[in-house]
Amino acid sequence: MNLQEQVALIEKIRTNLKRVYDPELNINVVDLGLIYDISLLEDRIAAITMTLTTPGCPLHDSIVSGVRYCVEEMEEIDEVDVQLVWEPAWTPERMTEDGLRAIGR
């Protein structure tokens, strides 16, 4: 896969991840700013680095699982490595313009 194809696939993954919502805030994980990095480790293997709004998030498992399943169901991807990190800590400044509009800012 050439660089242009990799960039296009990463953008497709990012777009697909907009289907995964934080159920408490009703904002998708991309616009909420929870997705820190998307990369391809090898052909058909994606790596996603993400965080949650708080370390004690009660919906931790459902959000992380949602991210994993959302990407694994893509035709171009066979495996997803989701890494949950706490540094840097999430802040509202990480939200996209769409995410900020969703909360009325």
PDB file as gemmi writes it, atoms N, CA and C in Angstrom:
CRYST1    1.000    1.000    1.000  90.00  90.00  90.00 P 1                      
ATOM      1  N   MET A   1       0.855  -1.164   0.000  1.00  0.00           N  
ATOM      2  CA  MET A   1       0.000   0.000   0.000  1.00  0.00           C  
ATOM      3  C   MET A   1       0.911   1.240   0.000  1.00  0.00           C  
ATOM      4  N   ASN A   2       0.657   2.137  -0.932  1.00  0.00           N  
ATOM      5  CA  ASN A   2       1.488   3.337  -0.984  1.00  0.00           C  
ATOM      6  C   ASN A   2       1.008   4.370   0.045  1.00  0.00           C  
ATOM      7  N   LEU A   3       1.790   5.444   0.175  1.00  0.00           N  
ATOM      8  CA  LEU A   3       1.505   6.447   1.195  1.00  0.00           C  
ATOM      9  C   LEU A   3       0.134   7.085   0.999  1.00  0.00           C  
ATOM     10  N   GLN A   4      -0.220   7.382  -0.230  1.00  0.00           N  
ATOM     11  CA  GLN A   4      -1.515   7.999  -0.511  1.00  0.00           C  
ATOM     12  C   GLN A   4      -2.662   7.069  -0.100  1.00  0.00           C  
ATOM     13  N   GLU A   5      -2.524   5.790  -0.353  1.00  0.00           N  
ATOM     14  CA  GLU A   5      -3.547   4.821   0.043  1.00  0.00           C  
ATOM     15  C   GLU A   5      -3.625   4.701   1.562  1.00  0.00           C  
ATOM     16  N   GLN A   6      -2.475   4.757   2.230  1.00  0.00           N  
ATOM     17  CA  GLN A   6      -2.459   4.701   3.690  1.00  0.00           C  
ATOM     18  C   GLN A   6      -3.170   5.904   4.287  1.00  0.00           C  
ATOM     19  N   VAL A   7      -2.879   7.083   3.771  1.00  0.00           N  
ATOM     20  CA  VAL A   7      -3.518   8.309   4.262  1.00  0.00           C  
ATOM     21  C   VAL A   7      -5.026   8.234   4.052  1.00  0.00           C  
ATOM     22  N   ALA A   8      -5.442   7.746   2.891  1.00  0.00           N  
ATOM     23  CA  ALA A   8      -6.876   7.629   2.596  1.00  0.00           C  
ATOM     24  C   ALA A   8      -7.544   6.631   3.538  1.00  0.00           C  
ATOM     25  N   LEU A   9      -6.881   5.514   3.827  1.00  0.00           N  
ATOM     26  CA  LEU A   9      -7.455   4.514   4.727  1.00  0.00           C  
ATOM     27  C   LEU A   9      -7.542   5.052   6.154  1.00  0.00           C  
ATOM     28  N   ILE A  10      -6.538   5.771   6.596  1.00  0.00           N  
ATOM     29  CA  ILE A  10      -6.582   6.358   7.939  1.00  0.00           C  
ATOM     30  C   ILE A  10      -7.732   7.349   8.033  1.00  0.00           C  
ATOM     31  N   GLU A  11      -7.951   8.135   6.995  1.00  0.00           N  
ATOM     32  CA  GLU A  11      -9.065   9.082   7.002  1.00  0.00           C  
ATOM     33  C   GLU A  11     -10.404   8.336   6.995  1.00  0.00           C  
ATOM     34  N   LYS A  12     -10.464   7.224   6.283  1.00  0.00           N  
ATOM     35  CA  LYS A  12     -11.689   6.410   6.266  1.00  0.00           C  
ATOM     36  C   LYS A  12     -11.960   5.834   7.658  1.00  0.00           C  
ATOM     37  N   ILE A  13     -10.909   5.392   8.341  1.00  0.00           N  
ATOM     38  CA  ILE A  13     -11.055   4.883   9.710  1.00  0.00           C  
ATOM     39  C   ILE A  13     -11.577   5.999  10.610  1.00  0.00           C  
ATOM     40  N   ARG A  14     -10.977   7.199  10.504  1.00  0.00           N  
ATOM     41  CA  ARG A  14     -11.404   8.335  11.332  1.00  0.00           C  
ATOM     42  C   ARG A  14     -12.890   8.640  11.088  1.00  0.00           C  
ATOM     43  N   THR A  15     -13.291   8.649   9.835  1.00  0.00           N  
ATOM     44  CA  THR A  15     -14.699   8.911   9.500  1.00  0.00           C  
ATOM     45  C   THR A  15     -15.601   7.828  10.075  1.00  0.00           C  
ATOM     46  N   ASN A  16     -15.182   6.577   9.952  1.00  0.00           N  
ATOM     47  CA  ASN A  16     -15.965   5.460  10.469  1.00  0.00           C  
ATOM     48  C   ASN A  16     -16.110   5.534  11.992  1.00  0.00           C  
ATOM     49  N   LEU A  17     -15.073   6.017  12.670  1.00  0.00           N  
ATOM     50  CA  LEU A  17     -15.105   6.124  14.130  1.00  0.00           C  
ATOM     51  C   LEU A  17     -16.127   7.155  14.611  1.00  0.00           C  
ATOM     52  N   LYS A  18     -16.587   8.005  13.733  1.00  0.00           N  
ATOM     53  CA  LYS A  18     -17.611   8.981  14.134  1.00  0.00           C  
ATOM     54  C   LYS A  18     -18.946   8.298  14.444  1.00  0.00           C  
ATOM     55  N   ARG A  19     -19.037   7.014  14.193  1.00  0.00           N  
ATOM     56  CA  ARG A  19     -20.236   6.242  14.547  1.00  0.00           C  
ATOM     57  C   ARG A  19     -20.212   5.786  16.004  1.00  0.00           C  
ATOM     58  N   VAL A  20     -19.062   5.925  16.680  1.00  0.00           N  
ATOM     59  CA  VAL A  20     -18.924   5.490  18.071  1.00  0.00           C  
ATOM     60  C   VAL A  20     -19.140   6.701  18.973  1.00  0.00           C  
ATOM     61  N   TYR A  21     -20.157   6.626  19.813  1.00  0.00           N  
ATOM     62  CA  TYR A  21     -20.534   7.749  20.661  1.00  0.00           C  
ATOM     63  C   TYR A  21     -20.223   7.500  22.125  1.00  0.00           C  
ATOM     64  N   ASP A  22     -19.863   8.560  22.816  1.00  0.00           N  
ATOM     65  CA  ASP A  22     -19.808   8.533  24.269  1.00  0.00           C  
ATOM     66  C   ASP A  22     -21.272   8.642  24.709  1.00  0.00           C  
ATOM     67  N   PRO A  23     -21.832   7.608  25.310  1.00  0.00           N  
ATOM     68  CA  PRO A  23     -23.259   7.617  25.628  1.00  0.00           C  
ATOM     69  C   PRO A  23     -23.679   8.689  26.635  1.00  0.00           C  
ATOM     70  N   GLU A  24     -22.781   9.105  27.492  1.00  0.00           N  
ATOM     71  CA  GLU A  24     -23.133  10.134  28.472  1.00  0.00           C  
ATOM     72  C   GLU A  24     -23.222  11.520  27.839  1.00  0.00           C  
ATOM     73  N   LEU A  25     -22.327  11.804  26.906  1.00  0.00           N  
ATOM     74  CA  LEU A  25     -22.282  13.125  26.286  1.00  0.00           C  
ATOM     75  C   LEU A  25     -22.982  13.173  24.932  1.00  0.00           C  
ATOM     76  N   ASN A  26     -23.253  12.002  24.357  1.00  0.00           N  
ATOM     77  CA  ASN A  26     -23.891  11.881  23.047  1.00  0.00           C  
ATOM     78  C   ASN A  26     -23.115  12.634  21.964  1.00  0.00           C  
ATOM     79  N   ILE A  27     -21.791  12.499  22.017  1.00  0.00           N  
ATOM     80  CA  ILE A  27     -20.886  13.059  21.016  1.00  0.00           C  
ATOM     81  C   ILE A  27     -19.955  11.932  20.585  1.00  0.00           C  
ATOM     82  N   ASN A  28     -19.662  11.873  19.292  1.00  0.00           N  
ATOM     83  CA  ASN A  28     -18.804  10.786  18.831  1.00  0.00           C  
ATOM     84  C   ASN A  28     -17.371  10.971  19.326  1.00  0.00           C  
ATOM     85  N   VAL A  29     -16.627   9.870  19.367  1.00  0.00           N  
ATOM     86  CA  VAL A  29     -15.289   9.866  19.959  1.00  0.00           C  
ATOM     87  C   VAL A  29     -14.296  10.733  19.194  1.00  0.00           C  
ATOM     88  N   VAL A  30     -14.519  10.923  17.899  1.00  0.00           N  
ATOM     89  CA  VAL A  30     -13.622  11.772  17.111  1.00  0.00           C  
ATOM     90  C   VAL A  30     -13.862  13.238  17.468  1.00  0.00           C  
ATOM     91  N   ASP A  31     -15.116  13.680  17.384  1.00  0.00           N  
ATOM     92  CA  ASP A  31     -15.416  15.079  17.681  1.00  0.00           C  
ATOM     93  C   ASP A  31     -15.211  15.421  19.150  1.00  0.00           C  
ATOM     94  N   LEU A  32     -15.278  14.435  20.000  1.00  0.00           N  
ATOM     95  CA  LEU A  32     -15.012  14.649  21.418  1.00  0.00           C  
ATOM     96  C   LEU A  32     -13.509  14.804  21.681  1.00  0.00           C  
ATOM     97  N   GLY A  33     -12.698  14.380  20.725  1.00  0.00           N  
ATOM     98  CA  GLY A  33     -11.247  14.506  20.862  1.00  0.00           C  
ATOM     99  C   GLY A  33     -10.598  13.358  21.603  1.00  0.00           C  
ATOM    100  N   LEU A  34     -11.271  12.216  21.630  1.00  0.00           N  
ATOM    101  CA  LEU A  34     -10.735  11.059  22.348  1.00  0.00           C  
ATOM    102  C   LEU A  34      -9.738  10.256  21.524  1.00  0.00           C  
ATOM    103  N   ILE A  35      -9.761  10.417  20.214  1.00  0.00           N  
ATOM    104  CA  ILE A  35      -8.848   9.678  19.343  1.00  0.00           C  
ATOM    105  C   ILE A  35      -7.586  10.510  19.163  1.00  0.00           C  
ATOM    106  N   TYR A  36      -6.483  10.023  19.697  1.00  0.00           N  
ATOM    107  CA  TYR A  36      -5.220  10.757  19.623  1.00  0.00           C  
ATOM    108  C   TYR A  36      -4.427  10.411  18.368  1.00  0.00           C  
ATOM    109  N   ASP A  37      -4.479   9.151  17.937  1.00  0.00           N  
ATOM    110  CA  ASP A  37      -3.681   8.750  16.775  1.00  0.00           C  
ATOM    111  C   ASP A  37      -4.289   7.523  16.122  1.00  0.00           C  
ATOM    112  N   ILE A  38      -4.198   7.496  14.800  1.00  0.00           N  
ATOM    113  CA  ILE A  38      -4.589   6.328  14.009  1.00  0.00           C  
ATOM    114  C   ILE A  38      -3.421   6.041  13.086  1.00  0.00           C  
ATOM    115  N   SER A  39      -2.943   4.811  13.100  1.00  0.00           N  
ATOM    116  CA  SER A  39      -1.852   4.446  12.207  1.00  0.00           C  
ATOM    117  C   SER A  39      -2.064   3.022  11.706  1.00  0.00           C  
ATOM    118  N   LEU A  40      -1.302   2.683  10.697  1.00  0.00           N  
ATOM    119  CA  LEU A  40      -1.335   1.323  10.155  1.00  0.00           C  
ATOM    120  C   LEU A  40      -0.022   0.651  10.520  1.00  0.00           C  
ATOM    121  N   LEU A  41      -0.107  -0.437  11.266  1.00  0.00           N  
ATOM    122  CA  LEU A  41       1.096  -1.163  11.660  1.00  0.00           C  
ATOM    123  C   LEU A  41       1.628  -1.988  10.497  1.00  0.00           C  
ATOM    124  N   GLU A  42       0.713  -2.573   9.772  1.00  0.00           N  
ATOM    125  CA  GLU A  42       0.990  -3.369   8.579  1.00  0.00           C  
ATOM    126  C   GLU A  42      -0.257  -3.278   7.727  1.00  0.00           C  
ATOM    127  N   ASP A  43      -0.198  -3.834   6.530  1.00  0.00           N  
ATOM    128  CA  ASP A  43      -1.417  -3.897   5.735  1.00  0.00           C  
ATOM    129  C   ASP A  43      -2.477  -4.634   6.540  1.00  0.00           C  
ATOM    130  N   ARG A  44      -3.647  -4.031   6.632  1.00  0.00           N  
ATOM    131  CA  ARG A  44      -4.813  -4.631   7.257  1.00  0.00           C  
ATOM    132  C   ARG A  44      -4.766  -4.671   8.788  1.00  0.00           C  
ATOM    133  N   ILE A  45      -3.753  -4.028   9.403  1.00  0.00           N  
ATOM    134  CA  ILE A  45      -3.666  -3.955  10.864  1.00  0.00           C  
ATOM    135  C   ILE A  45      -3.569  -2.484  11.263  1.00  0.00           C  
ATOM    136  N   ALA A  46      -4.548  -2.030  12.041  1.00  0.00           N  
ATOM    137  CA  ALA A  46      -4.599  -0.635  12.470  1.00  0.00           C  
ATOM    138  C   ALA A  46      -4.258  -0.523  13.948  1.00  0.00           C  
ATOM    139  N   ALA A  47      -3.689   0.607  14.306  1.00  0.00           N  
ATOM    140  CA  ALA A  47      -3.412   0.925  15.705  1.00  0.00           C  
ATOM    141  C   ALA A  47      -4.094   2.246  16.022  1.00  0.00           C  
ATOM    142  N   ILE A  48      -4.817   2.256  17.131  1.00  0.00           N  
ATOM    143  CA  ILE A  48      -5.518   3.464  17.553  1.00  0.00           C  
ATOM    144  C   ILE A  48      -5.098   3.785  18.976  1.00  0.00           C  
ATOM    145  N   THR A  49      -4.653   5.010  19.165  1.00  0.00           N  
ATOM    146  CA  THR A  49      -4.329   5.504  20.497  1.00  0.00           C  
ATOM    147  C   THR A  49      -5.444   6.457  20.880  1.00  0.00           C  
ATOM    148  N   MET A  50      -6.025   6.214  22.039  1.00  0.00           N  
ATOM    149  CA  MET A  50      -7.162   7.021  22.464  1.00  0.00           C  
ATOM    150  C   MET A  50      -7.150   7.204  23.968  1.00  0.00           C  
ATOM    151  N   THR A  51      -8.033   8.067  24.428  1.00  0.00           N  
ATOM    152  CA  THR A  51      -8.220   8.277  25.848  1.00  0.00           C  
ATOM    153  C   THR A  51      -9.710   8.342  26.135  1.00  0.00           C  
ATOM    154  N   LEU A  52     -10.052   8.600  27.352  1.00  0.00           N  
ATOM    155  CA  LEU A  52     -11.438   8.832  27.755  1.00  0.00           C  
ATOM    156  C   LEU A  52     -11.472  10.158  28.503  1.00  0.00           C  
ATOM    157  N   THR A  53     -12.654  10.682  28.719  1.00  0.00           N  
ATOM    158  CA  THR A  53     -12.748  11.987  29.375  1.00  0.00           C  
ATOM    159  C   THR A  53     -12.232  11.953  30.806  1.00  0.00           C  
ATOM    160  N   THR A  54     -12.387  10.812  31.482  1.00  0.00           N  
ATOM    161  CA  THR A  54     -11.871  10.656  32.836  1.00  0.00           C  
ATOM    162  C   THR A  54     -11.381   9.226  33.031  1.00  0.00           C  
ATOM    163  N   PRO A  55     -10.337   9.022  33.839  1.00  0.00           N  
ATOM    164  CA  PRO A  55      -9.844   7.665  34.077  1.00  0.00           C  
ATOM    165  C   PRO A  55     -10.893   6.727  34.677  1.00  0.00           C  
ATOM    166  N   GLY A  56     -11.828   7.251  35.445  1.00  0.00           N  
ATOM    167  CA  GLY A  56     -12.835   6.408  36.083  1.00  0.00           C  
ATOM    168  C   GLY A  56     -14.113   6.291  35.282  1.00  0.00           C  
ATOM    169  N   CYS A  57     -14.044   6.554  33.986  1.00  0.00           N  
ATOM    170  CA  CYS A  57     -15.238   6.535  33.140  1.00  0.00           C  
ATOM    171  C   CYS A  57     -15.959   5.191  33.275  1.00  0.00           C  
ATOM    172  N   PRO A  58     -17.229   5.195  33.701  1.00  0.00           N  
ATOM    173  CA  PRO A  58     -17.953   3.941  33.894  1.00  0.00           C  
ATOM    174  C   PRO A  58     -18.249   3.204  32.588  1.00  0.00           C  
ATOM    175  N   LEU A  59     -18.128   3.888  31.467  1.00  0.00           N  
ATOM    176  CA  LEU A  59     -18.420   3.267  30.171  1.00  0.00           C  
ATOM    177  C   LEU A  59     -17.152   2.897  29.409  1.00  0.00           C  
ATOM    178  N   HIS A  60     -16.063   2.792  30.140  1.00  0.00           N  
ATOM    179  CA  HIS A  60     -14.752   2.468  29.585  1.00  0.00           C  
ATOM    180  C   HIS A  60     -14.813   1.301  28.601  1.00  0.00           C  
ATOM    181  N   ASP A  61     -15.321   0.169  29.042  1.00  0.00           N  
ATOM    182  CA  ASP A  61     -15.330  -1.032  28.206  1.00  0.00           C  
ATOM    183  C   ASP A  61     -16.185  -0.866  26.960  1.00  0.00           C  
ATOM    184  N   SER A  62     -17.344  -0.257  27.091  1.00  0.00           N  
ATOM    185  CA  SER A  62     -18.225  -0.146  25.928  1.00  0.00           C  
ATOM    186  C   SER A  62     -17.662   0.815  24.885  1.00  0.00           C  
ATOM    187  N   ILE A  63     -17.021   1.898  25.301  1.00  0.00           N  
ATOM    188  CA  ILE A  63     -16.460   2.840  24.337  1.00  0.00           C  
ATOM    189  C   ILE A  63     -15.256   2.225  23.625  1.00  0.00           C  
ATOM    190  N   VAL A  64     -14.343   1.626  24.371  1.00  0.00           N  
ATOM    191  CA  VAL A  64     -13.154   1.002  23.768  1.00  0.00           C  
ATOM    192  C   VAL A  64     -13.569  -0.150  22.859  1.00  0.00           C  
ATOM    193  N   SER A  65     -14.521  -0.964  23.297  1.00  0.00           N  
ATOM    194  CA  SER A  65     -15.011  -2.059  22.455  1.00  0.00           C  
ATOM    195  C   SER A  65     -15.683  -1.521  21.198  1.00  0.00           C  
ATOM    196  N   GLY A  66     -16.431  -0.446  21.344  1.00  0.00           N  
ATOM    197  CA  GLY A  66     -17.076   0.170  20.190  1.00  0.00           C  
ATOM    198  C   GLY A  66     -16.065   0.622  19.155  1.00  0.00           C  
ATOM    199  N   VAL A  67     -14.967   1.215  19.616  1.00  0.00           N  
ATOM    200  CA  VAL A  67     -13.897   1.642  18.707  1.00  0.00           C  
ATOM    201  C   VAL A  67     -13.311   0.422  17.997  1.00  0.00           C  
ATOM    202  N   ARG A  68     -12.999  -0.603  18.749  1.00  0.00           N  
ATOM    203  CA  ARG A  68     -12.398  -1.812  18.164  1.00  0.00           C  
ATOM    204  C   ARG A  68     -13.333  -2.436  17.121  1.00  0.00           C  
ATOM    205  N   TYR A  69     -14.582  -2.653  17.479  1.00  0.00           N  
ATOM    206  CA  TYR A  69     -15.516  -3.312  16.565  1.00  0.00           C  
ATOM    207  C   TYR A  69     -15.817  -2.455  15.341  1.00  0.00           C  
ATOM    208  N   CYS A  70     -15.892  -1.160  15.519  1.00  0.00           N  
ATOM    209  CA  CYS A  70     -16.182  -0.249  14.417  1.00  0.00           C  
ATOM    210  C   CYS A  70     -15.110  -0.346  13.339  1.00  0.00           C  
ATOM    211  N   VAL A  71     -13.859  -0.463  13.752  1.00  0.00           N  
ATOM    212  CA  VAL A  71     -12.764  -0.544  12.786  1.00  0.00           C  
ATOM    213  C   VAL A  71     -12.597  -1.965  12.253  1.00  0.00           C  
ATOM    214  N   GLU A  72     -12.746  -2.959  13.110  1.00  0.00           N  
ATOM    215  CA  GLU A  72     -12.592  -4.347  12.661  1.00  0.00           C  
ATOM    216  C   GLU A  72     -13.636  -4.745  11.626  1.00  0.00           C  
ATOM    217  N   GLU A  73     -14.782  -4.090  11.638  1.00  0.00           N  
ATOM    218  CA  GLU A  73     -15.812  -4.455  10.661  1.00  0.00           C  
ATOM    219  C   GLU A  73     -15.541  -3.856   9.278  1.00  0.00           C  
ATOM    220  N   MET A  74     -14.541  -3.018   9.182  1.00  0.00           N  
ATOM    221  CA  MET A  74     -14.184  -2.443   7.883  1.00  0.00           C  
ATOM    222  C   MET A  74     -13.564  -3.515   6.995  1.00  0.00           C  
ATOM    223  N   GLU A  75     -13.913  -3.487   5.749  1.00  0.00           N  
ATOM    224  CA  GLU A  75     -13.426  -4.475   4.783  1.00  0.00           C  
ATOM    225  C   GLU A  75     -11.898  -4.485   4.679  1.00  0.00           C  
ATOM    226  N   GLU A  76     -11.273  -3.320   4.840  1.00  0.00           N  
ATOM    227  CA  GLU A  76      -9.821  -3.187   4.646  1.00  0.00           C  
ATOM    228  C   GLU A  76      -8.996  -3.567   5.866  1.00  0.00           C  
ATOM    229  N   ILE A  77      -9.645  -3.817   7.000  1.00  0.00           N  
ATOM    230  CA  ILE A  77      -8.925  -4.053   8.261  1.00  0.00           C  
ATOM    231  C   ILE A  77      -9.267  -5.432   8.829  1.00  0.00           C  
ATOM    232  N   ASP A  78      -8.225  -6.159   9.234  1.00  0.00           N  
ATOM    233  CA  ASP A  78      -8.416  -7.470   9.864  1.00  0.00           C  
ATOM    234  C   ASP A  78      -8.247  -7.423  11.378  1.00  0.00           C  
ATOM    235  N   GLU A  79      -7.405  -6.503  11.843  1.00  0.00           N  
ATOM    236  CA  GLU A  79      -7.063  -6.474  13.265  1.00  0.00           C  
ATOM    237  C   GLU A  79      -6.867  -5.026  13.715  1.00  0.00           C  
ATOM    238  N   VAL A  80      -7.248  -4.761  14.965  1.00  0.00           N  
ATOM    239  CA  VAL A  80      -7.099  -3.418  15.532  1.00  0.00           C  
ATOM    240  C   VAL A  80      -6.455  -3.522  16.907  1.00  0.00           C  
ATOM    241  N   ASP A  81      -5.432  -2.730  17.104  1.00  0.00           N  
ATOM    242  CA  ASP A  81      -4.780  -2.625  18.410  1.00  0.00           C  
ATOM    243  C   ASP A  81      -5.192  -1.285  18.998  1.00  0.00           C  
ATOM    244  N   VAL A  82      -6.035  -1.309  20.037  1.00  0.00           N  
ATOM    245  CA  VAL A  82      -6.493  -0.076  20.683  1.00  0.00           C  
ATOM    246  C   VAL A  82      -5.701   0.116  21.966  1.00  0.00           C  
ATOM    247  N   GLN A  83      -4.970   1.214  22.025  1.00  0.00           N  
ATOM    248  CA  GLN A  83      -4.198   1.557  23.219  1.00  0.00           C  
ATOM    249  C   GLN A  83      -4.894   2.703  23.927  1.00  0.00           C  
ATOM    250  N   LEU A  84      -5.260   2.479  25.170  1.00  0.00           N  
ATOM    251  CA  LEU A  84      -5.893   3.507  25.990  1.00  0.00           C  
ATOM    252  C   LEU A  84      -4.806   4.186  26.814  1.00  0.00           C  
ATOM    253  N   VAL A  85      -4.690   5.512  26.671  1.00  0.00           N  
ATOM    254  CA  VAL A  85      -3.658   6.262  27.386  1.00  0.00           C  
ATOM    255  C   VAL A  85      -4.305   7.362  28.221  1.00  0.00           C  
ATOM    256  N   TRP A  86      -3.563   7.817  29.207  1.00  0.00           N  
ATOM    257  CA  TRP A  86      -4.058   8.895  30.069  1.00  0.00           C  
ATOM    258  C   TRP A  86      -3.187  10.138  29.974  1.00  0.00           C  
ATOM    259  N   GLU A  87      -2.102  10.053  29.260  1.00  0.00           N  
ATOM    260  CA  GLU A  87      -1.222  11.201  29.029  1.00  0.00           C  
ATOM    261  C   GLU A  87      -1.066  11.386  27.538  1.00  0.00           C  
ATOM    262  N   PRO A  88      -1.301  12.545  27.016  1.00  0.00           N  
ATOM    263  CA  PRO A  88      -1.781  13.714  27.733  1.00  0.00           C  
ATOM    264  C   PRO A  88      -3.241  13.537  28.134  1.00  0.00           C  
ATOM    265  N   ALA A  89      -3.596  14.160  29.218  1.00  0.00           N  
ATOM    266  CA  ALA A  89      -4.969  14.068  29.713  1.00  0.00           C  
ATOM    267  C   ALA A  89      -5.925  14.764  28.741  1.00  0.00           C  
ATOM    268  N   TRP A  90      -7.122  14.220  28.634  1.00  0.00           N  
ATOM    269  CA  TRP A  90      -8.138  14.843  27.784  1.00  0.00           C  
ATOM    270  C   TRP A  90      -8.604  16.150  28.422  1.00  0.00           C  
ATOM    271  N   THR A  91      -8.829  17.132  27.575  1.00  0.00           N  
ATOM    272  CA  THR A  91      -9.447  18.390  27.994  1.00  0.00           C  
ATOM    273  C   THR A  91     -10.432  18.796  26.899  1.00  0.00           C  
ATOM    274  N   PRO A  92     -11.387  19.645  27.191  1.00  0.00           N  
ATOM    275  CA  PRO A  92     -12.337  20.092  26.167  1.00  0.00           C  
ATOM    276  C   PRO A  92     -11.666  20.779  24.977  1.00  0.00           C  
ATOM    277  N   GLU A  93     -10.456  21.268  25.148  1.00  0.00           N  
ATOM    278  CA  GLU A  93      -9.738  21.896  24.045  1.00  0.00           C  
ATOM    279  C   GLU A  93      -9.415  20.907  22.926  1.00  0.00           C  
ATOM    280  N   ARG A  94      -9.492  19.615  23.200  1.00  0.00           N  
ATOM    281  CA  ARG A  94      -9.211  18.592  22.193  1.00  0.00           C  
ATOM    282  C   ARG A  94     -10.416  18.354  21.269  1.00  0.00           C  
ATOM    283  N   MET A  95     -11.555  18.911  21.628  1.00  0.00           N  
ATOM    284  CA  MET A  95     -12.769  18.698  20.839  1.00  0.00           C  
ATOM    285  C   MET A  95     -12.689  19.442  19.504  1.00  0.00           C  
ATOM    286  N   THR A  96     -13.347  18.877  18.496  1.00  0.00           N  
ATOM    287  CA  THR A  96     -13.429  19.532  17.194  1.00  0.00           C  
ATOM    288  C   THR A  96     -14.496  20.629  17.259  1.00  0.00           C  
ATOM    289  N   GLU A  97     -14.550  21.427  16.218  1.00  0.00           N  
ATOM    290  CA  GLU A  97     -15.589  22.471  16.134  1.00  0.00           C  
ATOM    291  C   GLU A  97     -16.990  21.841  16.194  1.00  0.00           C  
ATOM    292  N   ASP A  98     -17.160  20.699  15.507  1.00  0.00           N  
ATOM    293  CA  ASP A  98     -18.456  20.004  15.539  1.00  0.00           C  
ATOM    294  C   ASP A  98     -18.799  19.550  16.953  1.00  0.00           C  
ATOM    295  N   GLY A  99     -17.800  19.045  17.668  1.00  0.00           N  
ATOM    296  CA  GLY A  99     -18.012  18.613  19.042  1.00  0.00           C  
ATOM    297  C   GLY A  99     -18.387  19.769  19.957  1.00  0.00           C  
ATOM    298  N   LEU A 100     -17.719  20.885  19.779  1.00  0.00           N  
ATOM    299  CA  LEU A 100     -18.028  22.065  20.593  1.00  0.00           C  
ATOM    300  C   LEU A 100     -19.439  22.586  20.295  1.00  0.00           C  
ATOM    301  N   ARG A 101     -19.827  22.560  19.036  1.00  0.00           N  
ATOM    302  CA  ARG A 101     -21.187  22.979  18.692  1.00  0.00           C  
ATOM    303  C   ARG A 101     -22.214  22.055  19.337  1.00  0.00           C  
ATOM    304  N   ALA A 102     -21.887  20.771  19.425  1.00  0.00           N  
ATOM    305  CA  ALA A 102     -22.827  19.803  19.999  1.00  0.00           C  
ATOM    306  C   ALA A 102     -23.102  20.075  21.476  1.00  0.00           C  
ATOM    307  N   ILE A 103     -22.147  20.707  22.150  1.00  0.00           N  
ATOM    308  CA  ILE A 103     -22.372  21.025  23.565  1.00  0.00           C  
ATOM    309  C   ILE A 103     -22.756  22.493  23.745  1.00  0.00           C  
ATOM    310  N   GLY A 104     -22.987  23.167  22.636  1.00  0.00           N  
ATOM    311  CA  GLY A 104     -23.486  24.539  22.704  1.00  0.00           C  
ATOM    312  C   GLY A 104     -22.419  25.599  22.867  1.00  0.00           C  
ATOM    313  N   ARG A 105     -21.204  25.308  22.472  1.00  0.00           N  
ATOM    314  CA  ARG A 105     -20.130  26.315  22.568  1.00  0.00           C  
ATOM    315  C   ARG A 105     -19.845  26.930  21.230  1.00  0.00           C  
TER     316      ARG A 105                                                      
END                                                                             
